[in-house]
């Protein structure tokens, strides 16, 4: 499955959990992984991934 990476500063684990909860139901999203230390969000998704909706929900 394809993956997309986004750079995003996440304050703490609670904020990471909230980001995952807001974005894991977006069309095409299979898995969201937030790396707080690196400031990255990796999204594993299918071909019908709605990147624009993901960015809006994540505040990117």
N, C-alpha and C positions, 0 to 999 in steps of 0.2 A: 504494500500500500504506500502511496505517496505521503510525504511529510512536508510541512512548511514550517519555517522558523521565523519568529518575530522577536525583536528586541524590545523588552519591556521591563522597567524597574518595578518590582513587587516588594512591598515593605516587609512582609512577614508571612508566616505559614497561613495565618487566618485569611490574609488577603489573597494568597495563592489558592486556597480552598474556595473562596468566594468567586474568583475568576474562573476556576474550573466549573463550578456549579452554574455560572451564567453562560458558559460557552459550550458545554458538552452536549447540549441538545440541538445545536445549530445543524442545519442540513449538511450531511456528509461527514461530520466530525465523528471519528471513532474513538480517539483518545487525546487528552490534553495533558501535557507534562510541563510544569513550571519549574525552572531552575532559578531559585532566588539568588544564589551566589553569582551566577553568570549573567543574570538579567535576560534570560531567554525563555520563550514559550515555544515548545515544539508541538505541532498539531499533526497527528496521524489522521488521514482522511481518505475518503473515496473520491472518485472523479467528479462527483456532483457537489463538492465542497463549496459552500457559499462564503468566500473569503471576505467579501464586503460586510456581510452580516456579522462575521466573527470579529472583524476589526471594530465595528461599532460597539458590540457587546463588551469587548475587551478594553475599549477606550484608546485604541491605537489610532 
